[in-house]
Amino acid sequence: MVSTFQGLEMAKRALNAQQAALYTTSHNISNANTVGYTRQRVNFEQISSLSSSREPGGVVSGVGSGVEAGSIERIRDQFLDTQYRKENSKYGYYQSQAQALKQMENLLNEPTEEGLAFVLEDFFNSLQDLNGNADHAGTRTVVAQRGEAVAETFRYLSSSIKDVQDDLKNQIDVTVEDLNSILKQIDAINNEIAGIEPHGLVPNDLYDERDRLIDTLSTMVDIEVSYGKSSGQPSPIAEGIATITLKNGDQHISLVDGDSRSYSQFEVSADSDGNITEFTITNEELNETETILAADFTSKGSMKALLEMNGYVDGNEIHGYYNEVKADLELMLVTYAEEFNKVHQAGFDLDGNQGGEFFTFDENDPLGTIAVNEEILNNPDLIAASSKENSGTGDGTNAIDLAEVYNKLGAGEFGERTSVKSFYQSLIGELGVKTKEANRMTDNSAVLRQQVEENRMSVSSVSLDEEMSNLIKFQHAYNAAARSMTTVDEMLDRIINQMGLVGR
């Protein structure tokens, strides 16, 4: 038997359900521009019309009992999240690599009048001028000063490369600090969720914050995320506790352990020159420690790019792009300086004496210590421009040989087809190719990431047009429920106040 007042109860439930949907829609609209917010929806649930009975079967079906607002669910696709984070790791890697290479391009500053190539050309030209003006004091002074300009440029490059490497090492340290902070925050959110879900509640705002942190983490290292069920009686749509692992080749190292409600912390070690030696990942609560040698760190993300640019230790060898460029510049400098000194010592100065060393440097740090012999700077007459002893003040034939050192093939450790000039040109060309490739890969990964992000946003983000339509839909449903209540009220008024009047 249907209750007389069941219609009022059904209308009341409908009003409450549509009101909850209106409030949820308003919440979506309010957060339309909130970073990391995932739109929500109310899951309406039909109230069962079945009731217990003594009849065979034990249940009987009656008139429907209406609707109720069930759970409020985030609209999220974990598959798209996984895709986005994978592309985000690649983007973080190539972007950091491109930025570091851009710094190197700015440092070498080629081709400009401030670059090393221009300074070397100036020195080359001054030596050619000395050939025709070997006895001219001003020309000799220009050679000495332009030689010192070459040395000063090399010293500047040495100090600048070291400064940039220090900055890269600082970036690695900051990245490690940020990574550790994110892991700690995710663990804290996991613990909050673990205390809420067992009661059947769905903490959507905590899920959003956790996903935002995981997205940020994915730019630093390549990660894998899985979810475990909370204890108690969680809602069927509860997302559970996140477990995050670092993907490093075949290694999978726990960063956030959802089962034990614990997290790990990164520590980076470096040698005295700032080259990274290893990463240590420690979970103090579980007393577990994993060590990854810098040379074995393959997890794509900004951390790996900074590692490759700054420099790292592999056994007894030092690797890293900035170290490689510095080593190439040292090879170029030593080859040029030694060959130049050899030619200079074979010549004779203005007084007919055998030439001495033109360039001096410390073999342990040639790039940072290169300089023109102080005696020559103080007395340019000591420049050995002549190729013959006591040949007269106008002889400058050795100056031509000095100038040709820059273009001489097969000097030092160079191959038979390589000169100082072509070696430096190839170094600059290689840098240009690497930078262009890094920029291209950055753009490509950005496009792929954007495509996945757009797919994800089409599912999860707030569409104001859609929410406005929902507002109208739920408003009409609310008005209809209110009208239903009015109808039932009028019906009851007829029964209670107007029935049984006949015959009085």
C-alpha positions in Angstrom: 0.0 0.0 0.0 1.4 3.4 -1.0 1.6 5.9 1.8 -0.7 9.0 1.5 2.3 11.2 2.0 4.7 9.4 -0.3 4.2 11.9 -3.1 5.4 14.7 -0.8 8.4 12.6 0.2 9.3 11.9 -3.4 9.0 15.6 -4.4 11.2 16.6 -1.4 13.8 14.1 -2.5 13.7 15.4 -6.0 14.1 19.0 -4.8 17.1 18.0 -2.7 18.7 16.1 -5.5 18.3 18.9 -8.1 19.5 21.4 -5.5 22.7 19.4 -5.0 23.2 19.3 -8.7 22.7 23.1 -8.9 25.2 23.7 -6.2 27.7 21.4 -7.8 27.3 23.2 -11.1 27.8 26.5 -9.3 31.0 25.0 -7.8 32.2 24.1 -11.3 31.5 27.6 -12.6 33.3 29.2 -9.7 36.4 27.1 -10.4 36.4 27.5 -14.1 39.8 29.3 -14.0 41.3 27.4 -11.1 44.5 25.6 -12.1 44.3 21.9 -11.5 40.5 21.8 -10.9 38.6 18.9 -12.2 34.9 19.4 -13.0 32.5 17.4 -10.8 29.0 15.9 -11.3 26.3 14.5 -9.0 25.5 10.9 -9.6 21.7 10.6 -9.2 20.6 7.3 -7.7 17.1 5.8 -8.1 15.6 4.8 -4.8 14.6 1.2 -4.9 10.9 0.4 -5.0 11.4 -3.1 -3.6 10.2 -3.8 -0.1 10.2 -6.8 2.1 7.1 -9.0 2.1 5.8 -12.3 3.5 4.7 -13.3 0.1 6.7 -16.0 -1.8 10.0 -14.5 -2.8 10.3 -12.2 0.2 10.1 -8.9 -1.7 7.4 -7.0 -3.5 7.7 -4.2 -6.1 5.7 -1.1 -5.6 5.5 2.5 -6.9 8.9 4.1 -7.3 10.3 6.0 -4.4 12.0 8.8 -6.3 15.7 9.9 -6.5 18.5 10.9 -4.3 21.8 12.7 -4.8 24.5 10.0 -4.5 28.2 10.6 -4.8 29.8 13.7 -6.3 32.4 12.4 -8.7 35.3 14.0 -10.5 35.3 13.6 -14.3 38.8 12.3 -14.9 40.5 9.8 -17.2 43.6 8.1 -15.6 44.8 6.9 -19.0 45.0 10.5 -20.3 46.8 11.4 -17.0 49.4 8.7 -17.7 49.9 9.9 -21.3 50.2 13.5 -20.2 52.9 12.7 -17.5 54.9 10.7 -20.0 55.0 13.6 -22.5 55.6 16.0 -19.6 58.8 14.2 -18.7 60.0 14.4 -22.2 59.2 18.1 -22.4 60.9 18.8 -19.1 64.1 17.0 -20.4 64.3 18.8 -23.8 63.3 22.2 -22.4 66.0 22.1 -19.8 68.5 20.9 -22.3 67.6 23.6 -24.8 67.9 26.3 -22.1 71.4 25.1 -21.1 72.6 25.0 -24.7 71.2 28.5 -25.2 73.3 29.6 -22.3 76.4 28.1 -24.0 75.5 29.9 -27.3 75.2 33.2 -25.4 78.5 32.5 -23.7 80.5 31.8 -26.9 78.6 34.7 -28.6 79.4 33.7 -32.1 79.4 35.2 -34.7 79.8 38.7 -33.2 82.7 41.1 -32.6 82.8 39.9 -28.9 83.3 36.3 -29.9 86.6 34.4 -29.8 86.7 33.9 -33.6 86.7 37.7 -34.2 89.5 38.2 -31.6 91.6 35.5 -33.2 91.0 37.1 -36.6 92.1 40.5 -35.2 95.3 38.9 -33.9 95.9 37.2 -37.2 95.5 40.5 -39.1 97.9 42.3 -36.7 100.6 39.7 -37.4 100.1 40.2 -41.1 100.5 43.9 -40.6 103.7 43.2 -38.6 105.2 41.5 -41.7 105.4 44.8 -43.6 106.1 47.0 -40.5 108.4 44.8 -38.4 110.3 47.9 -37.1 107.2 49.9 -36.3 106.8 50.2 -32.5 103.0 50.9 -32.8 102.5 47.7 -34.9 104.4 45.6 -32.4 102.4 47.0 -29.5 99.2 46.2 -31.4 100.3 42.6 -31.8 101.2 42.2 -28.1 97.8 43.8 -27.0 95.7 41.7 -29.5 97.6 38.6 -28.3 96.6 39.5 -24.7 93.0 40.0 -25.9 93.1 36.4 -27.2 94.4 35.2 -23.9 91.8 37.3 -22.0 89.0 35.9 -24.1 90.1 32.4 -23.3 90.3 33.2 -19.6 86.8 34.8 -19.8 85.4 31.7 -21.4 86.9 29.5 -18.7 85.5 31.5 -15.8 82.1 31.9 -17.6 81.8 28.1 -18.2 82.6 27.5 -14.5 79.9 30.1 -13.5 77.3 28.5 -15.7 78.2 25.0 -14.4 77.8 26.4 -10.8 74.4 27.7 -11.8 73.5 24.3 -13.3 74.6 22.6 -10.1 72.5 25.0 -8.1 69.5 24.2 -10.4 70.1 20.5 -9.7 70.1 21.2 -6.0 66.9 23.3 -6.2 65.3 20.6 -8.4 66.1 18.0 -5.7 64.7 20.2 -3.0 61.5 20.8 -5.0 61.2 17.1 -5.8 61.6 16.2 -2.1 59.0 18.8 -1.1 56.5 17.4 -3.6 57.0 13.8 -2.4 56.4 14.9 1.2 53.2 16.8 0.2 51.9 13.8 -1.8 52.5 11.6 1.2 50.6 14.0 3.5 47.7 14.1 1.1 47.7 10.3 0.9 47.4 10.2 4.7 44.5 12.6 4.6 42.7 10.6 2.0 43.4 7.4 3.9 41.6 9.0 6.9 38.5 10.1 4.8 37.8 7.4 2.3 37.1 4.6 4.8 33.9 6.5 5.9 32.5 6.3 2.3 33.4 10.0 1.5 35.1 11.1 -1.7 37.6 14.0 -1.1 37.7 15.4 -4.7 39.6 18.5 -3.7 42.4 16.4 -2.3 42.5 14.3 -5.4 42.9 17.5 -7.5 45.8 18.7 -5.3 47.5 15.4 -5.5 47.2 15.2 -9.3 48.6 18.7 -9.6 51.6 17.7 -7.6 52.1 14.5 -9.6 52.0 16.5 -12.8 54.7 18.8 -11.5 56.8 15.9 -10.4 56.6 14.3 -13.9 58.5 17.3 -15.4 61.5 16.4 -13.2 61.7 12.6 -13.5 59.9 9.8 -15.3 57.4 8.3 -12.9 54.7 5.6 -12.8 51.6 6.0 -10.6 49.3 3.3 -9.3 46.4 3.4 -6.8 45.6 1.1 -3.9 42.2 0.8 -2.2 41.7 2.4 1.2 40.7 0.3 4.2 37.2 0.3 5.7 34.2 0.8 3.4 35.3 3.3 0.7 33.0 4.5 -2.0 33.1 2.6 -5.2 34.4 5.8 -7.0 37.0 6.5 -4.4 40.4 6.7 -6.1 42.5 5.3 -3.2 46.0 5.9 -2.1 48.7 6.8 -4.7 51.9 4.9 -5.0 54.6 6.5 -7.1 57.7 4.9 -8.5 60.8 6.2 -10.3 61.3 4.6 -13.7 65.1 4.4 -14.3 65.6 2.0 -17.2 64.7 -1.5 -15.8 64.8 -0.1 -12.2 61.6 0.9 -10.5 62.3 2.7 -7.2 59.6 3.6 -4.8 59.2 7.4 -4.2 55.8 7.3 -2.4 54.7 4.0 -0.9 50.9 4.0 -0.6 50.9 0.7 1.4 53.1 1.9 4.2 52.1 5.6 4.0 55.7 6.6 3.6 57.9 8.5 1.2 61.5 8.7 0.0 63.9 11.6 -0.2 66.5 12.4 -2.9 70.1 13.3 -2.1 72.6 14.3 -4.8 76.4 13.9 -4.4 79.1 15.7 -6.4 82.9 15.9 -6.6 84.9 19.1 -5.7 84.3 20.5 -9.2 80.5 20.1 -9.0 80.3 17.0 -11.3 77.5 14.7 -10.1 78.7 11.3 -8.8 75.4 9.7 -7.6 71.9 10.0 -6.4 70.7 8.4 -3.1 67.0 7.7 -2.5 66.2 7.0 1.1 63.0 5.9 2.8 63.8 6.5 6.5 60.5 5.0 7.7 61.2 1.7 5.9 65.0 2.0 6.4 65.5 1.4 2.7 68.2 3.1 0.5 68.7 3.0 -3.2 71.8 4.4 -4.9 71.9 5.4 -8.6 75.3 6.3 -10.1 75.1 9.5 -12.1 76.2 7.6 -15.2 73.3 5.2 -14.8 70.6 7.8 -14.2 68.4 7.5 -17.3 65.0 8.7 -16.0 64.0 11.4 -18.5 63.0 14.8 -17.1 64.6 18.1 -16.2 66.9 16.4 -13.7 68.6 14.2 -16.4 69.0 17.2 -18.8 70.7 19.3 -16.0 72.9 16.3 -15.2 74.0 15.9 -18.8 74.7 19.6 -19.3 76.4 20.3 -16.0 78.7 17.2 -15.9 78.9 13.9 -14.1 81.4 11.2 -13.1 81.5 7.9 -14.9 84.2 5.7 -13.3 87.5 7.7 -13.8 86.1 9.9 -16.6 84.2 13.2 -16.5 81.3 13.6 -18.9 78.8 16.4 -19.6 78.4 18.9 -22.4 79.9 21.8 -20.6 82.9 19.7 -19.7 83.2 18.6 -23.3 83.2 22.1 -24.6 85.7 23.2 -22.0 88.0 20.3 -23.0 87.7 21.2 -26.7 88.6 24.8 -25.9 91.6 23.6 -23.9 92.8 21.4 -26.7 92.4 24.2 -29.1 94.2 26.7 -26.9 97.1 24.3 -26.0 97.6 23.3 -29.7 97.5 27.0 -30.8 99.7 28.3 -28.0 102.4 25.5 -28.3 102.5 25.8 -32.1 102.7 29.6 -31.9 105.5 29.4 -29.3 107.4 26.9 -31.4 107.3 29.3 -34.5 108.0 32.3 -32.3 111.1 30.6 -30.7 112.4 29.8 -34.2 112.4 33.6 -35.1 114.4 36.6 -33.9 113.4 39.8 -32.2 114.2 43.4 -33.2 117.6 43.1 -31.5 118.5 39.9 -33.4 118.0 37.7 -30.4 116.3 34.3 -30.4 112.6 34.5 -29.7 111.2 33.2 -26.4 107.7 32.0 -25.4 104.9 34.3 -26.6 102.1 32.6 -24.6 102.4 31.2 -21.1 100.0 29.0 -19.3 99.7 26.4 -16.4 99.3 22.9 -17.8 96.9 22.0 -15.1 94.5 24.9 -16.1 95.6 26.2 -19.5 92.2 27.9 -20.2 92.2 29.8 -17.0 95.9 30.8 -16.9 96.7 31.6 -20.6 98.5 35.0 -20.9 101.0 36.8 -23.2 104.6 36.7 -21.8 104.8 39.7 -19.5 108.3 40.6 -20.9 106.8 40.9 -24.4 103.9 43.0 -23.1 106.4 45.3 -21.4 108.7 45.3 -24.4 107.1 44.5 -27.8 110.5 44.7 -29.4 110.9 41.1 -28.1 108.4 39.8 -30.7 110.3 37.5 -33.0 109.0 38.8 -36.3 112.2 38.1 -38.2 113.2 34.6 -39.5 116.9 35.4 -39.8 119.4 36.5 -37.2 120.6 40.1 -37.7 118.7 40.4 -40.9 117.9 44.0 -40.3 115.0 45.8 -38.7 112.7 45.6 -41.6 112.5 41.8 -41.8 109.0 40.4 -40.8 109.0 37.1 -42.6 108.5 35.1 -39.3 105.4 37.2 -38.6 103.8 35.5 -41.6 104.6 32.1 -40.2 103.1 33.2 -36.8 99.9 34.4 -38.5 99.6 31.1 -40.4 99.5 29.1 -37.2 95.8 29.9 -37.0 95.2 28.2 -40.4 97.9 25.5 -40.3 96.7 22.0 -40.9 97.7 19.1 -38.7 99.0 21.1 -35.7 99.3 19.3 -32.4 96.7 16.6 -31.9 94.6 17.8 -34.9 94.2 15.7 -37.9 95.9 16.4 -41.2 92.8 18.3 -42.5 92.1 20.3 -39.3 93.4 23.7 -38.3 92.8 25.8 -35.1 90.4 27.8 -37.1 88.4 24.9 -38.6 88.4 23.1 -35.2 86.8 26.1 -33.6 84.3 26.4 -36.5 83.3 22.8 -36.1 82.8 23.3 -32.4 80.5 26.2 -33.0 78.8 24.3 -35.8 78.2 21.3 -33.5 76.8 23.6 -30.8 74.4 25.2 -33.3 73.2 21.7 -34.5 72.7 20.5 -30.9 70.8 23.7 -30.0 68.6 23.5 -33.0 67.9 19.9 -32.4 67.1 20.5 -28.7 64.7 23.4 -29.7 63.1 21.2 -32.3 62.5 18.4 -29.8 61.2 20.9 -27.3 58.7 22.1 -29.8 57.7 18.6 -30.8 57.3 17.4 -27.2 55.4 20.6 -26.4 53.0 19.9 -29.3 52.5 16.3 -28.2 52.0 17.3 -24.6 49.5 20.0 -25.7 47.5 17.5 -27.7 47.2 15.1 -24.7 46.5 18.1 -22.5 43.7 19.2 -24.8 42.2 15.7 -24.7 42.5 15.7 -21.0 40.9 19.1 -20.7 38.1 18.1 -22.9 37.2 15.5 -20.3 38.1 17.2 -17.1 38.0 20.9 -17.5 35.0 23.2 -16.9 33.1 24.2 -20.0 31.1 27.3 -19.1 28.7 26.6 -22.0 28.0 23.1 -20.7 27.6 24.3 -17.1 25.2 27.0 -18.2 23.1 24.4 -20.0 23.2 22.2 -16.8 22.1 25.2 -14.7 19.0 25.6 -16.9 18.4 21.8 -17.0 18.6 21.4 -13.2 16.6 24.6 -12.6 13.8 23.2 -14.7 14.0 19.9 -12.9 13.8 21.7 -9.6 10.8 23.8 -10.7 9.1 20.6 -11.9 9.8 18.9 -8.5 8.3 22.0 -6.8 5.3 21.8 -9.0 4.9 18.1 -8.2 5.0 19.0 -4.5 2.3 21.6 -5.1 0.1 19.1 -6.9 0.4 16.5 -4.1 -0.4 19.3 -1.6 -3.5 20.2 -3.5 -4.5 16.6 -3.7 -4.1 16.1 0.0 -6.0 19.3 0.7 -8.9 17.9 -1.3 -8.8 14.6 0.7 -8.4 16.1 4.1 -10.5 19.2 3.9 -13.1 18.6 1.2 -13.9 14.8 1.3 -17.0 13.7 3.3 -18.9 17.0 3.1 -21.8 15.5 1.2 -24.9 14.9 3.3 -23.9 17.1 6.2 
